[in-house]
């Protein structure tokens, strides 16, 4: 069963969600997204947010006047500047009172133009549909479609995300793209407007979500709050269907020294780690028969928040099913790697690693917040075809009120195939990647 609703019949589904009033927020992401306040939650509360943006890319074309996806604005990848309503989400959450206050639900739909809805020209797509049972002490059970426990950029609520774009390591290593199990396709560099669609993946991005069952909870010991989660899922992202009989395992632990406050801006020092493992089927050697490939991801990090400062750092690594770009759904960086999963330029058995460091400062007595983030990602790590992505993002947020803000980012980017000279190999197209400016309005309701 598909979670996608086409443009022709999507309006009715979207309107059906709008007849219900924003949910109270819990103390951490597991509890925030999976539970409701005991005994005080409403039966149905409508909530959501809109993000509208403009982005401008200043990269240069290659020597032949052609472009590749890192030099274009997504999700359409047709130009170097674009306005977009990149997210427009509406949801309903609550508890099924008066029958049972220990059971709650969470439903959310995406109507914006992004990697979830753009494939297949969908008007609206469900991103969350889950039920949580809070009957067993220290072992809450959540079932359905929801965010898997993992990296901070993916697990946290996107409407309080301090930047406009994800880091390269989160975007490429963790934001999974799904192709059919058969051979993928390829699109080469093109002049503008492109003659062919750059995005060769035919399914929505994983959106840091999966369909499955999760055991989780959090508990206090003095000033410390500890949280855990263990989940088994299909490994199919926001699609309800299971492409094979193999399941993914997700493990997560966080310990936070709580300074005070509540909700997503609660002050504290959080230490966390996570691990994912699963398999994907794909015809990687192009012999007409699908094979099974391991997909593993792991990471650890910390987050410190005490006004006026914010500090976040996280390291991530992975093996197998390494994304090589939206134009390469065969997971091969270079043509010699196509049909040869063991080639160093093939991501089916490749590696990746990266990290980011984020600093934020809210100027006391003002509505202005200043941000700086450096992120690094090594794709095809320790191979001849290693590509290093280095990005320094400077930003500012102006909080018009508690639920509305304007965010400005400028990203200084340096992308390079480290084992090739300038203009040679992958650098023939990576040369010329330059800065990107973005401005975004976020309105929460």
C-alpha positions as CSV (number, residue, x, y, z in Angstrom):
1,X,0.0,0.0,0.0
2,X,1.4,3.4,-0.9
3,X,1.3,6.4,1.4
4,X,1.3,8.8,-1.5
5,X,-1.9,10.7,-2.5
6,X,-1.9,12.2,-6.0
7,X,-2.7,15.9,-6.7
8,X,-6.2,15.0,-7.9
9,X,-7.4,13.4,-4.7
10,X,-5.0,14.9,-2.2
11,X,-7.1,18.0,-1.4
12,X,-9.8,16.0,0.4
13,X,-7.2,14.2,2.5
14,X,-5.5,17.4,3.5
15,X,-8.8,19.1,4.5
16,X,-9.8,16.1,6.5
17,X,-6.9,16.8,8.8
18,X,-7.8,20.4,9.4
19,X,-11.0,20.0,11.5
20,X,-9.4,19.3,14.7
21,X,-6.6,22.4,17.8
22,X,-1.1,22.5,18.7
23,X,0.1,19.8,21.0
24,X,1.9,20.3,24.3
25,X,5.6,19.4,24.0
26,X,7.5,16.9,26.1
27,X,11.0,17.1,27.4
28,X,13.0,15.2,24.8
29,X,12.5,14.1,21.2
30,X,11.5,10.5,22.0
31,X,8.9,11.7,24.4
32,X,7.9,14.8,22.4
33,X,7.0,12.8,19.3
34,X,5.8,9.6,20.9
35,X,3.8,10.5,24.0
36,X,1.2,13.0,25.3
37,X,1.0,14.4,28.9
38,X,-0.6,11.8,31.1
39,X,-4.1,12.7,32.0
40,X,-4.1,16.1,30.4
41,X,-3.9,15.4,26.6
42,X,-6.8,16.4,24.4
43,X,-8.6,13.9,22.2
44,X,-7.6,15.7,19.0
45,X,-5.3,18.7,18.5
46,X,-4.4,20.2,15.1
47,X,-0.9,21.5,14.7
48,X,1.6,22.2,11.9
49,X,3.9,24.7,10.3
50,X,4.9,26.3,7.0
51,X,8.4,27.0,5.6
52,X,8.8,29.2,2.6
53,X,12.2,30.0,1.2
54,X,14.4,31.4,-1.5
55,X,17.8,29.9,-2.4
56,X,20.6,31.1,-4.7
57,X,23.6,29.0,-5.8
58,X,26.7,30.8,-7.1
59,X,28.5,27.8,-8.5
60,X,30.1,27.8,-12.0
61,X,29.4,25.4,-14.8
62,X,32.1,22.9,-15.9
63,X,34.3,23.5,-18.9
64,X,31.5,22.5,-21.3
65,X,28.9,24.8,-19.7
66,X,27.2,22.0,-17.9
67,X,26.0,21.5,-14.3
68,X,25.6,18.7,-11.8
69,X,23.1,18.5,-8.9
70,X,25.3,20.1,-6.2
71,X,25.3,23.3,-8.2
72,X,21.4,23.4,-8.6
73,X,18.5,24.0,-6.2
74,X,16.5,21.0,-5.1
75,X,14.2,19.3,-5.2
76,X,13.6,20.2,-8.9
77,X,17.3,20.6,-9.7
78,X,16.5,22.8,-12.8
79,X,18.0,26.2,-11.9
80,X,20.4,28.0,-9.6
81,X,17.9,30.1,-7.9
82,X,14.3,29.3,-6.8
83,X,11.5,30.3,-4.5
84,X,9.8,27.3,-2.9
85,X,7.4,26.2,-0.2
86,X,9.7,23.4,0.9
87,X,7.6,22.3,3.9
88,X,3.9,22.6,4.7
89,X,2.9,20.1,7.3
90,X,-0.4,19.6,9.1
91,X,-1.1,17.0,11.7
92,X,-3.4,15.8,14.5
93,X,-2.3,14.2,17.8
94,X,-3.9,13.3,21.1
95,X,-5.1,10.5,23.4
96,X,-8.2,8.4,22.9
97,X,-9.9,9.8,26.0
98,X,-12.1,9.0,27.8
99,X,-11.5,5.3,26.9
100,X,-7.9,5.1,27.8
101,X,-5.5,8.0,28.7
102,X,-2.5,5.6,28.3
103,X,-3.0,5.4,24.6
104,X,-2.1,8.2,22.2
105,X,-1.6,8.8,18.5
106,X,0.4,11.0,16.1
107,X,-0.6,11.8,12.5
108,X,1.3,14.2,10.2
109,X,1.1,14.9,6.4
110,X,3.5,16.8,4.1
111,X,2.1,19.1,1.5
112,X,5.3,21.0,0.6
113,X,7.6,20.6,-2.4
114,X,10.6,18.5,-1.3
115,X,12.2,15.0,-1.6
116,X,9.1,13.4,0.0
117,X,6.5,14.7,-2.4
118,X,8.4,15.6,-5.6
119,X,9.0,11.9,-6.7
120,X,5.8,10.9,-8.5
121,X,4.4,14.5,-8.4
122,X,2.5,13.8,-5.2
123,X,0.3,16.5,-3.7
124,X,0.5,15.2,-0.1
125,X,2.3,12.3,1.6
126,X,1.9,10.9,5.1
127,X,5.1,11.2,7.1
128,X,3.8,10.0,10.5
129,X,1.0,7.7,11.5
130,X,1.6,6.0,14.9
131,X,0.0,4.8,18.1
132,X,1.8,4.6,21.4
133,X,0.8,2.3,24.3
134,X,2.0,3.6,27.7
135,X,0.7,0.8,29.9
136,X,4.0,-1.0,30.8
137,X,6.3,0.9,33.3
138,X,9.6,1.9,31.6
139,X,8.6,0.2,28.4
140,X,6.4,2.3,26.2
141,X,5.5,0.7,22.8
142,X,5.1,2.7,19.6
143,X,3.9,1.2,16.4
144,X,3.3,2.6,12.9
145,X,5.2,5.1,10.8
146,X,7.4,7.5,12.7
147,X,11.0,8.9,13.1
148,X,13.6,6.2,13.9
149,X,15.9,6.9,16.8
150,X,19.1,8.2,15.4
151,X,21.2,11.3,14.7
152,X,20.2,14.6,16.2
153,X,19.5,16.4,12.9
154,X,17.1,13.7,11.9
155,X,15.4,13.0,15.2
156,X,14.8,16.6,16.3
157,X,11.7,18.5,15.1
158,X,12.4,20.2,11.8
159,X,10.4,23.3,12.6
160,X,12.9,24.2,15.4
161,X,16.0,23.2,13.3
162,X,18.4,26.2,13.4
163,X,19.5,26.0,9.8
164,X,17.8,25.8,6.4
165,X,19.7,22.9,4.9
166,X,21.0,19.7,6.5
167,X,24.7,19.0,6.8
168,X,26.3,17.0,4.0
169,X,26.9,14.0,6.3
170,X,23.3,13.9,7.4
171,X,21.9,14.6,3.9
172,X,24.1,12.0,2.1
173,X,24.8,9.3,4.7
174,X,21.5,9.3,6.7
175,X,18.7,10.8,4.5
176,X,18.2,7.6,2.6
177,X,17.1,7.4,-1.1
178,X,15.2,4.4,-2.3
179,X,15.4,2.9,-5.8
180,X,13.5,-0.1,-7.1
181,X,15.4,-3.3,-6.5
182,X,16.4,-3.5,-10.2
183,X,19.2,-1.7,-12.0
184,X,19.4,2.1,-11.4
185,X,19.8,4.7,-14.0
186,X,22.3,7.6,-14.6
187,X,22.1,11.2,-15.8
188,X,25.3,13.1,-16.9
189,X,26.0,16.8,-16.5
190,X,23.7,19.0,-18.5
191,X,23.2,22.6,-19.7
192,X,20.4,24.6,-18.3
193,X,17.5,24.0,-18.4
194,X,18.3,20.3,-18.1
195,X,16.9,18.0,-20.8
196,X,16.6,15.1,-18.5
197,X,15.4,14.8,-14.9
198,X,18.4,14.8,-12.5
199,X,16.6,12.9,-9.8
200,X,16.7,9.2,-10.9
201,X,15.4,7.8,-7.6
202,X,11.8,6.9,-8.1
203,X,10.6,6.9,-4.5
204,X,10.4,9.5,-1.7
205,X,13.4,10.0,0.5
206,X,13.4,8.2,3.8
207,X,12.9,11.4,5.8
208,X,14.6,9.8,8.8
209,X,11.5,7.5,9.2
210,X,10.5,3.9,9.0
211,X,7.4,1.7,9.6
212,X,7.9,-0.6,12.6
213,X,7.6,-1.1,16.4
214,X,9.6,0.7,19.0
215,X,10.3,0.1,22.7
216,X,11.3,3.3,24.5
217,X,11.1,5.5,27.6
218,X,13.0,8.0,29.7
219,X,13.6,8.2,33.4
220,X,15.1,10.7,35.9
221,X,18.0,10.1,38.3
222,X,18.6,13.4,40.2
223,X,19.5,16.1,37.6
224,X,20.0,13.5,34.9
225,X,17.4,12.2,32.4
226,X,18.2,9.0,30.6
227,X,16.4,7.8,27.4
228,X,16.5,4.7,25.4
229,X,14.9,3.3,22.3
230,X,15.0,0.0,20.4
231,X,13.2,-0.3,17.1
232,X,12.6,-2.9,14.4
233,X,11.4,-1.6,11.1
234,X,10.9,-2.4,7.4
235,X,13.8,-0.3,6.2
236,X,11.6,1.3,3.6
237,X,11.3,5.0,4.8
238,X,7.9,6.6,4.5
239,X,6.5,3.8,2.4
240,X,4.2,1.4,4.1
241,X,5.2,-1.5,2.0
242,X,8.1,-3.8,2.8
243,X,10.3,-4.5,-0.2
244,X,11.7,-7.7,1.2
245,X,11.5,-10.0,4.2
246,X,14.5,-8.3,5.9
247,X,14.1,-5.9,8.9
248,X,16.3,-3.0,10.2
249,X,17.4,-2.7,13.8
250,X,17.7,0.7,15.5
251,X,19.3,1.3,18.9
252,X,19.6,4.6,20.8
253,X,20.7,5.9,24.2
254,X,20.8,9.5,25.5
255,X,21.8,10.9,29.0
256,X,21.1,14.5,29.7
257,X,22.0,16.7,32.7
258,X,19.0,18.9,32.9
259,X,19.6,22.6,33.8
260,X,16.0,23.7,33.6
261,X,13.1,24.6,31.4
262,X,11.0,22.3,29.2
263,X,10.0,21.4,25.7
264,X,12.4,21.5,22.7
265,X,14.4,24.4,24.1
266,X,14.9,22.8,27.5
267,X,18.4,23.7,28.8
268,X,20.9,20.9,29.5
269,X,23.9,18.9,28.4
270,X,22.9,15.7,26.4
271,X,25.3,12.9,25.4
272,X,23.9,10.4,22.9
273,X,24.8,7.4,20.7
274,X,22.9,5.3,18.1
275,X,23.4,2.3,15.8
276,X,21.5,1.1,12.8
277,X,21.8,-2.1,10.8
278,X,19.8,-3.7,7.9
279,X,19.9,-5.0,4.4
280,X,18.9,-3.7,1.0
281,X,18.2,-5.7,-2.2
282,X,19.5,-4.4,-5.5
283,X,20.7,-5.8,-8.8
284,X,24.2,-4.4,-8.3
285,X,26.1,-6.5,-10.8
286,X,23.4,-6.1,-13.5
287,X,22.9,-9.8,-14.1
288,X,19.1,-9.7,-13.8
289,X,19.0,-11.1,-10.2
290,X,18.8,-8.9,-7.1
291,X,21.4,-9.3,-4.4
292,X,21.4,-8.4,-0.7
293,X,23.7,-5.6,0.6
294,X,24.5,-4.7,4.2
295,X,23.6,-1.1,5.3
296,X,25.1,0.0,8.6
297,X,25.2,3.4,10.3
298,X,26.3,4.6,13.7
299,X,27.1,7.8,15.5
300,X,27.6,9.6,18.8
301,X,27.4,13.2,19.8
302,X,26.6,15.9,22.4
303,X,24.3,18.9,22.6
304,X,24.7,21.8,25.1
305,X,22.0,24.4,25.5
306,X,22.1,27.1,28.1
307,X,21.1,30.6,27.1
308,X,22.6,32.4,25.4
309,X,24.8,29.6,24.1
310,X,24.1,26.4,22.0
311,X,26.7,23.8,21.1
312,X,26.1,20.6,19.1
313,X,28.7,18.1,17.8
314,X,28.1,14.7,16.2
315,X,30.2,12.1,14.4
316,X,28.6,9.6,12.0
317,X,29.9,6.7,9.9
318,X,28.5,4.0,7.7
319,X,29.1,1.1,5.4
320,X,27.0,-0.1,2.4
321,X,24.4,1.6,0.2
322,X,26.4,4.9,0.1
323,X,24.5,7.6,-1.9
324,X,26.4,8.9,-4.9
325,X,24.0,11.7,-5.9
326,X,20.4,12.0,-7.2
327,X,21.6,11.5,-10.7
328,X,23.2,8.1,-9.9
329,X,20.6,5.7,-8.6
330,X,22.9,2.8,-9.6
331,X,25.0,3.9,-6.6
332,X,28.1,4.1,-8.8
333,X,30.2,7.3,-8.9
334,X,31.9,6.5,-12.2
335,X,30.8,4.3,-15.2
336,X,33.6,1.6,-14.6
337,X,31.9,0.9,-11.2
338,X,28.5,0.2,-12.8
339,X,27.8,-3.5,-12.4
340,X,30.9,-4.0,-10.2
341,X,29.8,-3.6,-6.6
342,X,33.4,-4.1,-5.3
343,X,34.8,-1.2,-7.4
344,X,36.1,1.6,-5.1
345,X,33.7,4.0,-6.9
346,X,30.6,1.9,-6.2
347,X,28.6,2.8,-3.1
348,X,26.9,-0.5,-2.7
349,X,29.8,-1.7,-0.6
350,X,31.4,1.6,0.1
351,X,32.0,3.6,3.3
352,X,31.3,7.1,4.5
353,X,32.1,9.1,7.6
354,X,31.7,12.7,8.7
355,X,31.0,15.1,11.5
356,X,29.7,18.6,12.3
357,X,30.1,21.3,14.9
358,X,27.4,23.8,15.5
359,X,27.6,27.0,17.6
360,X,24.7,29.4,18.3
361,X,24.5,32.6,20.3
362,X,21.2,34.3,21.2
363,X,22.1,38.0,21.8
364,X,20.6,38.8,25.2
365,X,17.7,41.2,25.3
366,X,17.1,40.8,21.5
367,X,15.2,38.6,19.1
368,X,18.4,37.9,17.1
369,X,20.4,34.6,17.1
370,X,23.7,34.1,15.4
371,X,24.8,30.7,14.1
372,X,27.9,29.0,12.7
373,X,28.3,25.4,11.6
374,X,31.1,23.5,10.0
375,X,30.5,20.0,8.6
376,X,32.7,17.5,6.8
377,X,31.8,14.3,4.9
378,X,34.1,11.8,3.3
379,X,32.2,9.8,0.7
380,X,33.7,6.5,-0.6
381,X,36.0,6.9,2.4
382,X,39.6,5.6,2.1
383,X,39.3,4.7,-1.6
384,X,40.7,6.0,-4.8
385,X,37.4,7.8,-5.4
386,X,37.0,9.5,-2.0
387,X,35.1,12.7,-2.2
388,X,35.5,15.2,0.6
389,X,32.6,17.7,1.2
390,X,33.5,20.7,3.5
391,X,30.9,23.3,4.3
392,X,31.0,26.3,6.6
393,X,27.5,27.8,7.1
394,X,27.0,31.2,8.7
395,X,23.5,32.2,9.7
396,X,21.2,34.4,11.6
397,X,17.7,33.9,13.0
398,X,15.3,36.7,13.8
399,X,12.5,35.5,16.1
400,X,9.4,37.7,15.3
401,X,7.6,35.8,18.0
402,X,7.7,32.4,19.7
403,X,6.3,30.7,16.7
404,X,7.5,32.8,13.7
405,X,11.1,33.5,12.6
406,X,13.2,34.4,9.6
407,X,16.4,32.5,9.0
408,X,19.3,33.5,6.7
409,X,22.2,31.2,5.8
410,X,25.2,31.5,3.6
411,X,27.2,28.3,3.0
412,X,30.9,28.4,1.9
413,X,31.4,25.0,0.1
414,X,34.6,23.1,-0.9
415,X,33.9,19.8,-2.7
416,X,36.8,17.8,-4.0
417,X,37.9,14.3,-5.2
418,X,41.1,14.3,-3.1
419,X,43.1,11.7,-5.2
420,X,42.6,13.6,-8.5
421,X,44.1,16.8,-9.8
422,X,42.0,19.9,-10.4
423,X,39.9,19.3,-13.5
424,X,40.6,15.6,-13.6
425,X,38.2,12.7,-12.8
426,X,35.3,13.7,-10.6
427,X,36.9,17.2,-10.2
428,X,36.0,18.0,-13.7
429,X,32.5,18.6,-12.4
430,X,33.1,19.3,-8.7
431,X,35.4,22.3,-9.6
432,X,33.3,25.4,-9.6
433,X,31.1,24.5,-6.6
434,X,30.8,27.7,-4.7
435,X,28.6,29.4,-2.1
436,X,24.9,29.2,-1.6
437,X,22.6,31.8,0.0
438,X,19.2,30.9,1.5
439,X,16.5,32.8,3.4
440,X,13.5,31.1,5.0
441,X,10.3,32.0,6.9
442,X,9.0,29.5,9.5
443,X,5.5,29.9,10.9
444,X,4.2,27.3,13.4
445,X,0.5,27.0,14.3
